[in-house]
């Protein structure tokens, strides 16, 4: 491992650029961890020097996995520093605008480039179909109605029921009316084509500000709830409670429990991280005070009250998909190490299936993964929305809220497994875990899918 002496200035540029891929990757990890330690300790001069060194090696447009991911972590650490000067941070970001068309495009690219959402749709729809067998009036609440494809597939299955199609109502929740209008148009068109009685109830709202009366749940209808990559954002409003419950991971001289994380595969970032940490990297105690936290809005709903409200609706089934990662640690150093592992796996997925020069790949990396990394690393308090947690944590929460687990059926698992096998990439795997499903890259779980119902 090359020695790092921030006070001596940047290392020799030619030496850095001539590094082999694995050596460069190890050095980038070392630089990122060192930089994060400086940022957490408020040592901005050394952080600046280290960021300069990272910039010589990171390469988002055409580099390898570690070069690409390092660029986004570098940007996130710099953004965290800038947040200590809110005026400068706001000034630098005041003209940034993301067009709705770009948001829609990049979400479609994520849907197409990865199998995760498609598998989630298959298993969610199958759980709903099985729970709604024989029901004549079905109401589905979609906590993020951004994509019509899932419900078009469900409408097609319901239209073929031997006893005839049910009356179907879908309540779609989204922050943007334009998105809901597009989804409503596509679903109404499909329902009319298949002659299914159908209604779409749009609710323009953030999840934490949701007025449950607008869901218009009626007596006599069978209710299903679908949540795909949504619930974790509500943990932002449980911040203090989670800090009290979550044990600190900074223990021992190295400050990390590396043995609890499975390596991704040989010569991947997982191995690189192990090698770097064995060299005795010791973080200084960090504090979330290095990035200003916002006050919790009084009108926002926390996780406990939101789940209690969902339980009160008495759904026959609630299907939940979440990132199966631990990105909600109490400190910057906890989150940075965990995020390096999990996002490296996502970048490896693209490295195995898409050209490095692909514009579509770059868009997904920058607009989805890059923004998530920035939120995990640079933000605190209610502003930090990307609070992904592991399946066992969700089990505890749903159980405490009065939900019982509904094991995903053999037929649903069979459909999902066949889909993954037909995807054409050997790295994707599926694991059955206590009646739930973990979708993995190699042996690393990436997304969890589970089903629940109210216990009365």
DRENTI-695181 format. One record per residue (C-alpha): residue number from 1; residue in one letter; chain; x, z, y. Coordinates in nm, 4 decimals. Layout:
BEGIN
<NUM A A <X Z Y>>;
...
This chain:
BEGIN
<1 X A <0.0000 0.0000 0.0000>>;
<2 X A <0.1366 -0.0898 0.3420>>;
<3 X A <0.1795 0.2046 0.5745>>;
<4 X A <-0.0441 0.2287 0.8782>>;
<5 X A <0.0965 0.3654 1.2023>>;
<6 X A <-0.1574 0.2932 1.4779>>;
<7 X A <0.0731 0.4291 1.7487>>;
<8 X A <0.3318 0.1630 1.6708>>;
<9 X A <0.0946 -0.1235 1.7498>>;
<10 X A <-0.0183 -0.4192 1.5394>>;
<11 X A <0.1689 -0.5069 1.2182>>;
<12 X A <0.3494 -0.8367 1.1812>>;
<13 X A <0.0874 -1.1141 1.1945>>;
<14 X A <0.2694 -1.3490 0.9584>>;
<15 X A <0.3145 -1.0773 0.6980>>;
<16 X A <-0.0579 -0.9983 0.7072>>;
<17 X A <-0.1667 -1.3608 0.6791>>;
<18 X A <0.0648 -1.4263 0.3841>>;
<19 X A <-0.0888 -1.1474 0.1750>>;
<20 X A <-0.2468 -1.2316 -0.1589>>;
<21 X A <-0.6231 -1.1806 -0.1850>>;
<22 X A <-0.6178 -0.8484 -0.3728>>;
<23 X A <-0.3398 -0.7022 -0.1584>>;
<24 X A <-0.5241 -0.8097 0.1562>>;
<25 X A <-0.8477 -0.6601 0.0266>>;
<26 X A <-0.6801 -0.3252 -0.0442>>;
<27 X A <-0.5264 -0.3198 0.3001>>;
<28 X A <-0.8585 -0.4051 0.4685>>;
<29 X A <-1.0277 -0.1161 0.2867>>;
<30 X A <-0.7470 0.1138 0.3961>>;
<31 X A <-0.7855 -0.0043 0.7566>>;
<32 X A <-1.1643 0.0337 0.7546>>;
<33 X A <-1.1524 0.3875 0.6158>>;
<34 X A <-0.8793 0.4828 0.8607>>;
<35 X A <-1.0695 0.3305 1.1519>>;
<36 X A <-1.3912 0.5108 1.0533>>;
<37 X A <-1.1979 0.8355 1.0404>>;
<38 X A <-1.0668 0.7763 1.3933>>;
<39 X A <-1.4150 0.6856 1.5189>>;
<40 X A <-1.5687 0.9981 1.3620>>;
<41 X A <-1.2943 1.2150 1.5152>>;
<42 X A <-1.3401 1.0522 1.8577>>;
<43 X A <-0.9841 0.9150 1.8576>>;
<44 X A <-1.0667 0.5908 2.0366>>;
<45 X A <-0.7104 0.4745 2.1079>>;
<46 X A <-0.6179 0.4741 1.7392>>;
<47 X A <-0.9588 0.3273 1.6485>>;
<48 X A <-0.8961 0.0406 1.8898>>;
<49 X A <-0.5520 -0.0291 1.7408>>;
<50 X A <-0.6939 -0.0305 1.3882>>;
<51 X A <-0.9829 -0.2599 1.4854>>;
<52 X A <-0.7258 -0.5035 1.6250>>;
<53 X A <-0.5416 -0.5028 1.2928>>;
<54 X A <-0.8661 -0.5576 1.0967>>;
<55 X A <-0.9525 -0.8535 1.3197>>;
<56 X A <-0.6326 -1.0294 1.2111>>;
<57 X A <-0.7442 -1.0228 0.8467>>;
<58 X A <-1.1254 -1.0368 0.8565>>;
<59 X A <-1.2849 -1.3811 0.8383>>;
<60 X A <-1.6655 -1.4086 0.8199>>;
<61 X A <-1.7049 -1.7908 0.8250>>;
<62 X A <-1.4878 -1.8943 0.5295>>;
<63 X A <-1.2991 -1.5942 0.3880>>;
<64 X A <-1.3271 -1.4223 0.0522>>;
<65 X A <-1.5715 -1.1373 -0.0126>>;
<66 X A <-1.3531 -0.8645 0.1373>>;
<67 X A <-1.2608 -1.0673 0.4467>>;
<68 X A <-1.6249 -1.1460 0.5150>>;
<69 X A <-1.7588 -0.7960 0.4618>>;
<70 X A <-1.4745 -0.6401 0.6637>>;
<71 X A <-1.5805 -0.8419 0.9679>>;
<72 X A <-1.9264 -0.6806 0.9667>>;
<73 X A <-1.7941 -0.3279 0.9118>>;
<74 X A <-1.5425 -0.3849 1.1921>>;
<75 X A <-1.8221 -0.4971 1.4237>>;
<76 X A <-2.0339 -0.1958 1.3223>>;
<77 X A <-1.7581 0.0550 1.3918>>;
<78 X A <-1.6956 -0.1044 1.7309>>;
<79 X A <-2.0686 -0.0890 1.8054>>;
<80 X A <-2.0729 0.2808 1.7188>>;
<81 X A <-1.7928 0.3391 1.9704>>;
<82 X A <-1.9784 0.1442 2.2383>>;
<83 X A <-2.2920 0.3522 2.1861>>;
<84 X A <-2.1072 0.6486 2.3352>>;
<85 X A <-2.1349 0.4523 2.6630>>;
<86 X A <-2.5060 0.3583 2.6616>>;
<87 X A <-2.4875 0.1592 2.9845>>;
<88 X A <-2.2075 -0.0657 2.8592>>;
<89 X A <-2.3766 -0.1013 2.5196>>;
<90 X A <-2.7089 -0.2024 2.6753>>;
<91 X A <-2.5389 -0.4438 2.9150>>;
<92 X A <-2.3550 -0.6211 2.6319>>;
<93 X A <-2.6758 -0.6536 2.4290>>;
<94 X A <-2.9243 -0.7221 2.7113>>;
<95 X A <-2.9414 -1.1003 2.6592>>;
<96 X A <-2.9449 -1.1026 2.2784>>;
<97 X A <-3.2624 -1.2674 2.1519>>;
<98 X A <-3.3595 -1.3550 1.7955>>;
<99 X A <-3.6270 -1.6228 1.7715>>;
<100 X A <-3.9175 -1.5568 1.5358>>;
<101 X A <-3.8478 -1.8894 1.3650>>;
<102 X A <-3.4919 -1.7717 1.2890>>;
<103 X A <-3.6201 -1.4446 1.1409>>;
<104 X A <-3.8639 -1.6322 0.9167>>;
<105 X A <-3.5926 -1.8779 0.8097>>;
<106 X A <-3.3369 -1.6130 0.7161>>;
<107 X A <-3.5935 -1.4131 0.5163>>;
<108 X A <-3.6817 -1.7298 0.3242>>;
<109 X A <-3.3125 -1.7899 0.2586>>;
<110 X A <-3.2755 -1.4377 0.1161>>;
<111 X A <-3.5798 -1.5052 -0.1041>>;
<112 X A <-3.4256 -1.8303 -0.2309>>;
<113 X A <-3.0599 -1.7264 -0.2708>>;
<114 X A <-3.1258 -1.4045 -0.4646>>;
<115 X A <-3.3659 -1.3264 -0.7530>>;
<116 X A <-3.4453 -0.9739 -0.6267>>;
<117 X A <-3.7682 -1.0398 -0.4369>>;
<118 X A <-3.9000 -1.2856 -0.6945>>;
<119 X A <-3.8570 -1.0256 -0.9707>>;
<120 X A <-4.0209 -0.7632 -0.7482>>;
<121 X A <-4.3201 -0.9944 -0.6942>>;
<122 X A <-4.3530 -1.0621 -1.0683>>;
<123 X A <-4.3486 -0.6921 -1.1627>>;
<124 X A <-4.5669 -0.5802 -0.8706>>;
<125 X A <-4.8318 -0.8425 -0.9435>>;
<126 X A <-4.8330 -0.7618 -1.3152>>;
<127 X A <-4.8779 -0.3899 -1.2427>>;
<128 X A <-5.1694 -0.4720 -1.0115>>;
<129 X A <-5.3319 -0.7115 -1.2592>>;
<130 X A <-5.3169 -0.4524 -1.5379>>;
<131 X A <-5.4492 -0.1708 -1.3168>>;
<132 X A <-5.7339 -0.3906 -1.1903>>;
<133 X A <-5.8562 -0.5141 -1.5250>>;
<134 X A <-6.2363 -0.5435 -1.5160>>;
<135 X A <-6.2626 -0.4523 -1.1446>>;
<136 X A <-6.5025 -0.6627 -0.9376>>;
<137 X A <-6.3909 -0.5593 -0.5891>>;
<138 X A <-6.0158 -0.5327 -0.5297>>;
<139 X A <-5.8432 -0.4201 -0.2118>>;
<140 X A <-5.4648 -0.4598 -0.1778>>;
<141 X A <-5.2677 -0.3012 0.1062>>;
<142 X A <-4.9369 -0.4787 0.1741>>;
<143 X A <-4.7095 -0.2522 0.3801>>;
<144 X A <-4.5083 -0.5543 0.4933>>;
<145 X A <-4.7175 -0.8715 0.4840>>;
<146 X A <-4.4379 -1.1110 0.5778>>;
<147 X A <-4.4587 -1.3484 0.2804>>;
<148 X A <-4.7642 -1.5186 0.1311>>;
<149 X A <-4.5931 -1.6355 -0.1900>>;
<150 X A <-4.6501 -1.3074 -0.3755>>;
<151 X A <-5.0249 -1.3043 -0.3130>>;
<152 X A <-5.0717 -1.6763 -0.3735>>;
<153 X A <-4.9357 -1.6168 -0.7255>>;
<154 X A <-5.1746 -1.3225 -0.7709>>;
<155 X A <-5.4749 -1.5212 -0.6453>>;
<156 X A <-5.3976 -1.7932 -0.8981>>;
<157 X A <-5.3907 -1.5416 -1.1852>>;
<158 X A <-5.7122 -1.3694 -1.0706>>;
<159 X A <-5.8909 -1.7045 -1.0436>>;
<160 X A <-5.8333 -1.7595 -1.4173>>;
<161 X A <-5.9903 -1.4301 -1.5336>>;
<162 X A <-6.2349 -1.4919 -1.8199>>;
<163 X A <-6.5029 -1.2799 -1.6511>>;
<164 X A <-6.4567 -1.4667 -1.3256>>;
<165 X A <-6.2540 -1.3843 -1.0150>>;
<166 X A <-6.3112 -1.0576 -0.8267>>;
<167 X A <-6.3865 -1.0199 -0.4589>>;
<168 X A <-6.0380 -0.9794 -0.3107>>;
<169 X A <-5.9435 -0.8200 0.0195>>;
<170 X A <-5.5846 -0.7946 0.1368>>;
<171 X A <-5.4868 -0.5732 0.4286>>;
<172 X A <-5.1555 -0.6905 0.5673>>;
<173 X A <-4.9407 -0.4718 0.7914>>;
<174 X A <-4.6682 -0.6176 1.0116>>;
<175 X A <-4.5260 -0.5632 1.3586>>;
<176 X A <-4.5797 -0.9265 1.4613>>;
<177 X A <-4.9215 -1.0870 1.4897>>;
<178 X A <-4.7743 -1.4384 1.4484>>;
<179 X A <-4.6458 -1.3495 1.1014>>;
<180 X A <-4.9829 -1.2072 0.9948>>;
<181 X A <-5.1612 -1.5174 1.1264>>;
<182 X A <-4.9388 -1.7430 0.9149>>;
<183 X A <-4.9903 -1.5319 0.6004>>;
<184 X A <-5.3669 -1.5150 0.6585>>;
<185 X A <-5.3876 -1.8945 0.6946>>;
<186 X A <-5.1965 -1.9641 0.3726>>;
<187 X A <-5.3895 -1.7077 0.1657>>;
<188 X A <-5.7295 -1.8138 0.2970>>;
<189 X A <-5.6442 -2.1765 0.2207>>;
<190 X A <-5.5431 -2.0898 -0.1370>>;
<191 X A <-5.8501 -1.8714 -0.1969>>;
<192 X A <-6.0839 -2.1456 -0.0725>>;
<193 X A <-5.9127 -2.4014 -0.2963>>;
<194 X A <-5.9654 -2.1754 -0.6006>>;
<195 X A <-6.3121 -2.0585 -0.4907>>;
<196 X A <-6.2261 -1.6872 -0.4788>>;
<197 X A <-6.4200 -1.4581 -0.2425>>;
<198 X A <-6.1459 -1.3462 -0.0043>>;
<199 X A <-6.0885 -1.1524 0.3167>>;
<200 X A <-5.7682 -1.0821 0.5067>>;
<201 X A <-5.7505 -0.7752 0.7259>>;
<202 X A <-5.4489 -0.7946 0.9643>>;
<203 X A <-5.3055 -0.4715 1.1059>>;
<204 X A <-5.0396 -0.5168 1.3747>>;
<205 X A <-4.8354 -0.1975 1.3606>>;
<206 X A <-4.5047 -0.0361 1.2800>>;
<207 X A <-4.5265 0.1625 0.9585>>;
<208 X A <-4.4468 0.4963 1.1242>>;
<209 X A <-4.7266 0.4441 1.3793>>;
<210 X A <-4.9881 0.3212 1.1311>>;
<211 X A <-5.3493 0.4214 1.1998>>;
<212 X A <-5.4897 0.4664 0.8485>>;
<213 X A <-5.8457 0.4137 0.9737>>;
<214 X A <-5.7549 0.0485 1.0412>>;
<215 X A <-5.6929 -0.0032 0.6694>>;
<216 X A <-6.0720 0.0139 0.6239>>;
<217 X A <-6.0612 0.1452 0.2675>>;
<218 X A <-6.4185 0.1516 0.1324>>;
<219 X A <-6.5920 0.3445 -0.1415>>;
<220 X A <-6.6399 0.1421 -0.4585>>;
<221 X A <-6.3373 -0.0822 -0.4258>>;
<222 X A <-6.0313 -0.0579 -0.6497>>;
<223 X A <-5.7248 -0.0034 -0.4332>>;
<224 X A <-5.3655 -0.1176 -0.4883>>;
<225 X A <-5.0707 -0.0645 -0.2554>>;
<226 X A <-4.7578 -0.2805 -0.2415>>;
<227 X A <-4.4423 -0.1605 -0.0661>>;
<228 X A <-4.1410 -0.3898 -0.0812>>;
<229 X A <-3.8313 -0.2588 0.0987>>;
<230 X A <-4.0352 -0.0548 0.3480>>;
<231 X A <-4.0592 0.3164 0.2711>>;
<232 X A <-3.6932 0.4006 0.3356>>;
<233 X A <-3.7370 0.3389 0.7098>>;
<234 X A <-3.9680 0.6416 0.7325>>;
<235 X A <-3.6803 0.8674 0.6300>>;
<236 X A <-3.5534 0.8265 0.9860>>;
<237 X A <-3.8185 1.0781 1.0884>>;
<238 X A <-3.7191 1.3246 0.8158>>;
<239 X A <-3.3629 1.3430 0.9441>>;
<240 X A <-3.3276 1.7170 0.9909>>;
<241 X A <-3.5126 1.8059 0.6688>>;
<242 X A <-3.2938 1.5687 0.4694>>;
<243 X A <-2.9787 1.7145 0.6212>>;
<244 X A <-3.0809 2.0576 0.4953>>;
<245 X A <-3.1628 1.9304 0.1445>>;
<246 X A <-2.8752 1.6844 0.0879>>;
<247 X A <-2.5444 1.8374 -0.0277>>;
<248 X A <-2.2445 1.7200 0.1697>>;
<249 X A <-2.0308 1.4701 -0.0181>>;
<250 X A <-1.7137 1.5587 0.1718>>;
<251 X A <-1.5581 1.7899 -0.0875>>;
<252 X A <-1.2010 1.8306 -0.2001>>;
<253 X A <-0.8911 1.6853 -0.0446>>;
<254 X A <-1.0033 1.3228 -0.0534>>;
<255 X A <-1.3513 1.3931 0.0752>>;
<256 X A <-1.5287 1.1635 -0.1752>>;
<257 X A <-1.6620 1.1856 -0.5310>>;
<258 X A <-1.5347 0.8444 -0.6409>>;
<259 X A <-1.6009 0.9039 -1.0092>>;
<260 X A <-1.9755 0.8968 -0.9479>>;
<261 X A <-1.9658 0.5308 -0.8416>>;
<262 X A <-1.9342 0.2602 -1.1041>>;
<263 X A <-1.6734 -0.0069 -1.0325>>;
<264 X A <-1.8333 -0.3464 -0.9657>>;
<265 X A <-1.6029 -0.5337 -1.2011>>;
<266 X A <-1.2324 -0.5922 -1.2453>>;
<267 X A <-1.0468 -0.7063 -0.9295>>;
<268 X A <-1.3575 -0.6498 -0.7193>>;
<269 X A <-1.4080 -0.4132 -0.4292>>;
<270 X A <-1.4953 -0.1277 -0.6629>>;
<271 X A <-1.1446 -0.1353 -0.8113>>;
<272 X A <-0.9887 -0.1831 -0.4701>>;
<273 X A <-1.1618 0.1245 -0.3375>>;
<274 X A <-1.0455 0.3291 -0.6349>>;
<275 X A <-0.6868 0.2144 -0.5838>>;
<276 X A <-0.6921 0.2916 -0.2135>>;
<277 X A <-0.8446 0.6379 -0.2510>>;
<278 X A <-0.5998 0.7351 -0.5251>>;
<279 X A <-0.3284 0.7040 -0.2606>>;
<280 X A <-0.4532 1.0263 -0.1101>>;
<281 X A <-0.6590 0.9071 0.1891>>;
<282 X A <-0.7941 1.2204 0.3569>>;
<283 X A <-1.0694 1.1884 0.6160>>;
<284 X A <-1.0916 1.4339 0.8974>>;
<285 X A <-1.4240 1.6211 0.9270>>;
<286 X A <-1.6614 1.3846 1.1042>>;
<287 X A <-1.9721 1.4517 1.3031>>;
<288 X A <-2.2756 1.2469 1.3833>>;
<289 X A <-2.2216 1.3511 1.7434>>;
<290 X A <-1.9796 1.0581 1.7766>>;
<291 X A <-2.2879 0.8421 1.8156>>;
<292 X A <-2.5740 0.9675 2.0306>>;
<293 X A <-2.8948 1.0436 1.8405>>;
<294 X A <-3.2411 0.9827 1.9786>>;
<295 X A <-3.5221 1.2344 1.9775>>;
<296 X A <-3.7914 1.1851 1.7157>>;
<297 X A <-4.1014 1.0286 1.8720>>;
<298 X A <-4.3854 1.2772 1.8456>>;
<299 X A <-4.6383 1.0104 1.7435>>;
<300 X A <-4.4330 0.8849 1.4471>>;
<301 X A <-4.5177 0.9729 1.0892>>;
<302 X A <-4.2519 1.1171 0.8602>>;
<303 X A <-4.2184 1.0420 0.4896>>;
<304 X A <-4.4097 1.3474 0.3658>>;
<305 X A <-4.7151 1.2892 0.5861>>;
<306 X A <-4.7124 0.9137 0.5129>>;
<307 X A <-4.7051 0.9641 0.1356>>;
<308 X A <-4.9740 1.2314 0.1638>>;
<309 X A <-5.1916 0.9836 0.3531>>;
<310 X A <-5.1346 0.7162 0.0869>>;
<311 X A <-5.2220 0.9692 -0.1845>>;
<312 X A <-5.5459 1.0469 -0.0007>>;
<313 X A <-5.6506 0.6815 -0.0390>>;
<314 X A <-5.6543 0.7284 -0.4216>>;
<315 X A <-5.4854 0.4001 -0.5201>>;
<316 X A <-5.5202 0.2902 -0.8822>>;
<317 X A <-5.1626 0.1675 -0.8529>>;
<318 X A <-4.8864 0.1700 -0.5922>>;
<319 X A <-4.5892 -0.0588 -0.6619>>;
<320 X A <-4.2664 0.0234 -0.4774>>;
<321 X A <-3.9464 -0.1787 -0.4458>>;
<322 X A <-3.6439 -0.0236 -0.2753>>;
<323 X A <-3.2707 -0.0849 -0.2438>>;
<324 X A <-3.1122 0.1380 -0.5085>>;
<325 X A <-2.8247 0.2595 -0.2935>>;
<326 X A <-2.7169 0.5832 -0.1307>>;
<327 X A <-2.6984 0.4869 0.2383>>;
<328 X A <-2.8594 0.8023 0.3758>>;
<329 X A <-2.5621 1.0387 0.3606>>;
<330 X A <-2.5254 1.2980 0.6352>>;
<331 X A <-2.1951 1.1675 0.7738>>;
<332 X A <-2.0421 0.8398 0.8820>>;
<333 X A <-1.7719 0.8584 0.6145>>;
<334 X A <-2.0274 0.9114 0.3355>>;
<335 X A <-2.2289 0.6110 0.4411>>;
<336 X A <-1.9327 0.3831 0.5026>>;
<337 X A <-1.7916 0.4238 0.1513>>;
<338 X A <-2.1304 0.3835 -0.0188>>;
<339 X A <-2.2142 0.0795 0.1963>>;
<340 X A <-1.8781 -0.0829 0.1152>>;
<341 X A <-1.9635 -0.0644 -0.2553>>;
<342 X A <-2.3198 -0.1897 -0.2362>>;
<343 X A <-2.2784 -0.4659 0.0234>>;
<344 X A <-1.9647 -0.5903 -0.1509>>;
<345 X A <-2.1837 -0.6415 -0.4582>>;
<346 X A <-2.4342 -0.8435 -0.2520>>;
<347 X A <-2.1516 -1.0508 -0.1016>>;
<348 X A <-2.0138 -1.1013 -0.4542>>;
<349 X A <-2.3538 -1.2359 -0.5608>>;
<350 X A <-2.3266 -1.5048 -0.2941>>;
<351 X A <-1.9590 -1.5679 -0.3739>>;
<352 X A <-2.0623 -1.6484 -0.7337>>;
<353 X A <-2.3501 -1.8804 -0.6467>>;
<354 X A <-2.3012 -2.0330 -0.2976>>;
<355 X A <-2.0164 -2.2208 -0.1297>>;
<356 X A <-1.8093 -2.0224 0.1211>>;
<357 X A <-1.8759 -2.2867 0.3856>>;
<358 X A <-2.2547 -2.2744 0.3409>>;
<359 X A <-2.4379 -2.2215 0.6700>>;
<360 X A <-2.7301 -2.0674 0.4796>>;
<361 X A <-2.4967 -1.8105 0.3233>>;
<362 X A <-2.3469 -1.7237 0.6620>>;
<363 X A <-2.6947 -1.6739 0.8119>>;
<364 X A <-2.8001 -1.4318 0.5383>>;
<365 X A <-2.4728 -1.2402 0.5609>>;
<366 X A <-2.4859 -1.2133 0.9397>>;
<367 X A <-2.8573 -1.1747 1.0168>>;
<368 X A <-2.9593 -0.9572 0.7205>>;
<369 X A <-2.6573 -0.7821 0.5689>>;
<370 X A <-2.4580 -0.7624 0.8923>>;
<371 X A <-2.7501 -0.6082 1.0820>>;
<372 X A <-2.8203 -0.3607 0.8013>>;
<373 X A <-2.4541 -0.2558 0.7891>>;
<374 X A <-2.4564 -0.2086 1.1667>>;
<375 X A <-2.7662 0.0090 1.1451>>;
<376 X A <-2.6159 0.2223 0.8659>>;
<377 X A <-2.2789 0.2674 1.0400>>;
<378 X A <-2.3488 0.2550 1.4135>>;
<379 X A <-2.6840 0.4334 1.4446>>;
<380 X A <-2.8092 0.7907 1.4136>>;
<381 X A <-3.1439 0.9701 1.4363>>;
<382 X A <-3.4684 0.7684 1.4387>>;
<383 X A <-3.2708 0.4563 1.5338>>;
<384 X A <-3.1074 0.4560 1.1882>>;
<385 X A <-3.3740 0.2870 0.9756>>;
<386 X A <-3.1727 0.1534 0.6807>>;
<387 X A <-3.1786 0.4807 0.4839>>;
<388 X A <-3.1702 0.3380 0.1324>>;
<389 X A <-3.1753 0.5951 -0.1483>>;
<390 X A <-3.1513 0.6015 -0.5263>>;
<391 X A <-3.4472 0.5864 -0.7647>>;
<392 X A <-3.4177 0.9530 -0.8641>>;
<393 X A <-3.4770 1.0569 -0.5020>>;
<394 X A <-3.7948 0.8485 -0.4883>>;
<395 X A <-3.9102 1.0048 -0.8163>>;
<396 X A <-3.8823 1.3489 -0.6550>>;
<397 X A <-4.0662 1.2426 -0.3399>>;
<398 X A <-4.3564 1.0724 -0.5167>>;
<399 X A <-4.3934 1.3630 -0.7589>>;
<400 X A <-4.4054 1.6142 -0.4735>>;
<401 X A <-4.6653 1.3995 -0.2938>>;
<402 X A <-4.8965 1.4044 -0.5984>>;
<403 X A <-4.8163 1.0673 -0.7550>>;
<404 X A <-4.7594 1.0140 -1.1251>>;
<405 X A <-4.5332 0.7409 -1.2592>>;
<406 X A <-4.7010 0.4411 -1.4248>>;
<407 X A <-4.4509 0.2825 -1.6677>>;
<408 X A <-4.4106 -0.0910 -1.6121>>;
<409 X A <-4.5560 -0.2784 -1.9078>>;
<410 X A <-4.3628 -0.4562 -2.1791>>;
<411 X A <-4.5229 -0.7845 -2.0748>>;
<412 X A <-4.4135 -0.7369 -1.7126>>;
<413 X A <-4.0586 -0.6533 -1.8223>>;
<414 X A <-4.0555 -0.9588 -2.0499>>;
<415 X A <-4.1598 -1.1876 -1.7627>>;
<416 X A <-3.8976 -1.0417 -1.5309>>;
<417 X A <-3.6198 -1.0605 -1.7910>>;
<418 X A <-3.7007 -1.4235 -1.8681>>;
<419 X A <-3.6921 -1.5044 -1.4981>>;
<420 X A <-3.3488 -1.3451 -1.4508>>;
<421 X A <-3.2137 -1.5237 -1.7584>>;
<422 X A <-3.3394 -1.8559 -1.6224>>;
<423 X A <-3.1789 -1.7933 -1.2829>>;
<424 X A <-2.8532 -1.9507 -1.3953>>;
<425 X A <-2.6107 -1.6707 -1.3056>>;
<426 X A <-2.4768 -1.4300 -1.5668>>;
<427 X A <-2.4000 -1.1534 -1.3167>>;
<428 X A <-2.7659 -1.0568 -1.2688>>;
<429 X A <-2.8998 -0.7993 -1.5146>>;
<430 X A <-3.2066 -0.5831 -1.5572>>;
<431 X A <-3.2286 -0.2258 -1.6814>>;
<432 X A <-3.5287 -0.0210 -1.7897>>;
<433 X A <-3.5048 0.3301 -1.6433>>;
<434 X A <-3.7815 0.5792 -1.7254>>;
<435 X A <-4.0508 0.3142 -1.7110>>;
<436 X A <-3.9058 0.1618 -1.3942>>;
<437 X A <-3.6743 -0.1370 -1.3488>>;
<438 X A <-3.3302 -0.1548 -1.1928>>;
<439 X A <-3.2102 -0.5031 -1.0990>>;
<440 X A <-2.8306 -0.5052 -1.1185>>;
<441 X A <-2.5338 -0.7155 -1.0210>>;
<442 X A <-2.2960 -0.6743 -1.3147>>;
<443 X A <-2.3449 -0.3034 -1.3973>>;
<444 X A <-2.4280 -0.1886 -1.0453>>;
<445 X A <-2.7987 -0.1206 -0.9710>>;
<446 X A <-2.9065 -0.3017 -0.6532>>;
<447 X A <-3.2873 -0.2705 -0.6350>>;
<448 X A <-3.5436 -0.0464 -0.8071>>;
<449 X A <-3.9040 -0.1335 -0.8881>>;
<450 X A <-4.1520 0.1365 -0.9893>>;
<451 X A <-4.5292 0.1907 -1.0107>>;
<452 X A <-4.7342 0.5017 -0.9302>>;
<453 X A <-5.0878 0.6311 -0.9080>>;
<454 X A <-5.2524 0.9328 -0.7477>>;
<455 X A <-5.2683 1.2428 -0.9678>>;
<456 X A <-5.6013 1.4163 -0.9100>>;
